Amino acid sequence: MAEYRGNVSEIRGNERALEDFIKLHEAFILKSASKASRRFVTKSDDEWSVALSAFSEAIEKYDPIKGSFLTFSDMIIRSRLIDWFRTNGRQAAELHTEDMYGEVEDTGYNDNLRLEIHALGETLKEYGIDFSDIAKNSPKAGKTRDACKRILRHMLENTEMVSEIKRTGTIPIKNIEKNLNLPRKTIERHRKYIIAAMEILTGDYPYLSEYLRYVKEE
């Protein structure tokens, strides 16, 4: 599909224009939903409703500085579907490095995302972590995802802890275990994911941070 060249902000608040715009992009929304779900999605599937809502959200949040609208909306759709899969305990399309690159146009937005991935990769090398480690250590079950969320929020509220982790390259497991009453095994198992997420949330990674939106949600 050719990129939309109009001003997306003009669609906001105009119900008729919004309906026409969504109808024009139905095939794109289904394609994005199918890629995120890793199966063929139709308008009869629940994934369609999630993707449609995500597309509407993208319209509201989009700013031209973020590059291509379709690339931005594709990322929002993927992110919301992954959240939905995990919330509903279904098999999710886990986020790997190739998912971040995606089958999208080579736009300014995508270039910025690639730059963030490269910068993060260089930072994680200092911890001895690569992207395959993140995929292996990412929380799958709702319970462990909630545990990682609590740990990350605890870190974000304690800047001294973040500074110490960045200085030493290690997580204060005893501190977290005591303050959050979490099993040591859970903290150790997801250590690499937690460090990567901490770096994203405390660094200059506006695009990658979108994949960790759940951490700041109540």
C-alpha positions as CSV (number, residue, x, y, z in Angstrom):
1,M,0.0,0.0,0.0
2,A,1.3,3.5,-0.9
3,E,2.1,5.7,2.1
4,Y,-0.6,8.2,3.1
5,R,0.6,11.7,2.2
6,G,-2.1,13.7,3.9
7,N,-2.1,15.3,7.4
8,V,-3.1,12.5,9.7
9,S,-4.0,15.1,12.5
10,E,-6.8,16.4,10.3
11,I,-8.6,13.1,10.6
12,R,-8.8,13.4,14.4
13,G,-12.2,14.5,15.6
14,N,-13.8,14.1,12.2
15,E,-15.8,10.9,12.5
16,R,-16.6,10.6,8.8
17,A,-13.0,11.1,7.7
18,L,-11.8,8.7,10.4
19,E,-14.2,6.0,9.1
20,D,-13.1,6.5,5.5
21,F,-9.4,6.5,6.5
22,I,-9.8,3.2,8.5
23,K,-11.7,1.6,5.6
24,L,-9.0,2.6,3.2
25,H,-6.4,0.9,5.4
26,E,-8.3,-2.3,6.4
27,A,-6.0,-4.5,4.3
28,F,-2.9,-2.9,6.0
29,I,-4.4,-3.5,9.4
30,L,-5.1,-7.1,8.7
31,K,-1.6,-7.6,7.3
32,S,-0.1,-6.1,10.4
33,A,-2.3,-8.2,12.7
34,S,-1.4,-11.3,10.7
35,K,2.3,-10.6,11.0
36,A,2.1,-10.0,14.7
37,S,-0.1,-13.1,15.3
38,R,1.9,-15.3,12.8
39,R,-1.3,-16.6,11.3
40,F,-3.8,-15.3,8.8
41,V,-6.2,-12.9,10.6
42,T,-9.7,-12.0,9.3
43,K,-12.2,-9.4,10.4
44,S,-14.1,-12.2,12.2
45,D,-11.1,-12.8,14.6
46,D,-10.6,-11.1,18.0
47,E,-7.2,-10.0,16.7
48,W,-8.9,-7.7,14.2
49,S,-10.7,-5.8,17.0
50,V,-7.4,-5.3,18.9
51,A,-5.6,-4.2,15.8
52,L,-8.3,-1.8,14.8
53,S,-8.2,-0.2,18.2
54,A,-4.4,0.0,18.0
55,F,-4.7,1.7,14.6
56,S,-7.1,4.3,16.0
57,E,-4.6,4.8,18.8
58,A,-1.8,5.3,16.3
59,I,-3.9,8.0,14.6
60,E,-4.3,9.9,17.9
61,K,-0.6,9.6,18.9
62,Y,1.1,10.0,15.5
63,D,3.4,13.0,15.0
64,P,5.2,13.5,11.6
65,I,8.5,13.6,13.5
66,K,8.1,9.9,14.1
67,G,8.5,9.2,10.4
68,S,6.1,7.0,8.3
69,F,2.6,6.8,9.7
70,L,2.2,3.2,8.5
71,T,5.5,2.1,10.1
72,F,4.4,3.8,13.4
73,S,0.9,2.2,13.3
74,D,2.4,-1.2,12.4
75,M,4.6,-1.0,15.6
76,I,1.6,0.0,17.7
77,I,-0.5,-2.8,16.4
78,R,2.2,-5.4,17.1
79,S,2.8,-4.0,20.6
80,R,-0.9,-4.1,21.5
81,L,-1.5,-7.6,20.1
82,I,1.5,-8.9,22.1
83,D,0.0,-7.3,25.2
84,W,-3.3,-8.9,24.4
85,F,-1.9,-12.3,23.8
86,R,-0.1,-12.3,27.1
87,T,-3.1,-10.9,29.0
88,N,-5.3,-13.7,27.6
89,G,-2.7,-16.4,28.2
90,R,-2.4,-17.2,24.5
91,Q,0.6,-18.1,22.4
92,A,2.1,-14.7,21.6
93,A,4.4,-13.7,18.8
94,E,7.4,-13.0,21.0
95,L,9.4,-9.9,20.3
96,H,12.7,-10.8,18.6
97,T,15.2,-8.5,16.9
98,E,13.9,-9.3,13.5
99,D,10.4,-8.3,14.6
100,M,11.7,-4.9,15.5
101,Y,13.1,-4.5,12.0
102,G,9.9,-5.9,10.5
103,E,8.8,-6.0,6.9
104,V,8.2,-2.3,6.7
105,E,9.3,0.6,4.5
106,D,12.8,2.0,4.8
107,T,11.7,5.3,6.4
108,G,13.1,7.8,8.8
109,Y,11.2,6.2,11.6
110,N,12.6,2.7,10.8
111,D,16.1,4.2,10.6
112,N,15.7,5.7,14.0
113,L,14.5,2.3,15.4
114,R,17.5,0.6,13.8
115,L,19.8,3.1,15.4
116,E,18.2,2.5,18.8
117,I,18.6,-1.3,18.4
118,H,22.2,-0.9,17.5
119,A,22.9,1.5,20.4
120,L,21.1,-0.8,22.8
121,G,23.1,-3.8,21.5
122,E,26.4,-1.9,22.2
123,T,25.3,-1.1,25.7
124,L,24.2,-4.6,26.5
125,K,27.6,-6.0,25.4
126,E,29.0,-4.4,28.5
127,Y,26.7,-6.7,30.5
128,G,27.6,-9.7,28.3
129,I,24.0,-9.7,27.0
130,D,22.8,-10.1,23.4
131,F,19.4,-10.0,21.8
132,S,19.0,-13.8,21.8
133,D,19.4,-13.7,25.6
134,I,16.5,-11.2,25.8
135,A,14.3,-13.5,23.8
136,K,15.1,-16.5,26.0
137,N,14.7,-14.6,29.2
138,S,11.6,-12.5,28.5
139,P,8.6,-13.4,30.8
140,K,6.0,-15.6,29.1
141,A,3.5,-16.2,31.8
142,G,1.3,-13.5,33.3
143,K,2.7,-14.1,36.8
144,T,6.3,-13.7,35.8
145,R,5.5,-10.7,33.6
146,D,3.9,-9.1,36.6
147,A,7.0,-9.9,38.7
148,C,9.3,-8.3,36.1
149,K,6.9,-5.3,36.0
150,R,7.2,-4.9,39.8
151,I,11.0,-5.2,39.7
152,L,11.3,-2.6,36.9
153,R,9.0,-0.1,38.6
154,H,11.0,-0.6,41.8
155,M,14.2,0.2,39.9
156,L,12.7,3.3,38.2
157,E,11.7,4.6,41.6
158,N,15.2,4.1,42.9
159,T,17.7,6.1,40.8
160,E,20.6,5.0,43.1
161,M,19.9,1.4,42.4
162,V,19.8,2.0,38.6
163,S,23.2,3.8,38.9
164,E,24.6,1.0,40.9
165,I,23.4,-1.6,38.4
166,K,24.9,0.3,35.5
167,R,28.2,0.7,37.4
168,T,28.6,-2.9,38.5
169,G,26.6,-4.7,35.8
170,T,24.8,-6.8,38.3
171,I,21.3,-6.7,39.9
172,P,21.0,-6.4,43.7
173,I,19.0,-9.6,44.0
174,K,18.9,-9.6,47.8
175,N,17.5,-6.1,47.9
176,I,14.8,-6.9,45.4
177,E,14.0,-10.2,47.0
178,K,13.6,-8.5,50.4
179,N,11.7,-5.4,49.3
180,L,9.3,-7.0,46.8
181,N,9.0,-10.4,48.5
182,L,9.8,-12.2,45.2
183,P,11.5,-15.6,44.7
184,R,15.2,-15.3,44.1
185,K,14.8,-17.9,41.3
186,T,12.4,-15.6,39.4
187,I,14.8,-12.6,39.6
188,E,17.8,-14.7,38.5
189,R,15.9,-16.3,35.6
190,H,14.9,-13.0,34.1
191,R,18.0,-11.0,35.0
192,K,19.1,-10.3,31.4
193,Y,15.6,-9.2,30.3
194,I,15.3,-7.0,33.4
195,I,18.7,-5.3,32.7
196,A,17.8,-4.7,29.0
197,A,14.4,-3.3,29.9
198,M,16.0,-1.1,32.6
199,E,18.4,0.3,30.0
200,I,15.6,1.0,27.6
201,L,13.4,2.7,30.1
202,T,16.1,4.9,31.6
203,G,17.9,5.7,28.4
204,D,17.2,7.6,25.2
205,Y,15.1,4.9,23.4
206,P,11.7,6.5,22.7
207,Y,10.8,3.9,20.0
208,L,11.9,0.8,21.9
209,S,10.2,2.1,25.0
210,E,6.9,1.6,23.3
211,Y,7.4,-2.2,23.6
212,L,7.6,-1.8,27.4
213,R,4.5,0.3,27.8
214,Y,3.0,-2.3,30.2
215,V,5.6,-1.5,32.9
216,K,4.2,2.0,33.5
217,E,0.5,1.0,33.2
218,E,-1.5,0.4,36.4
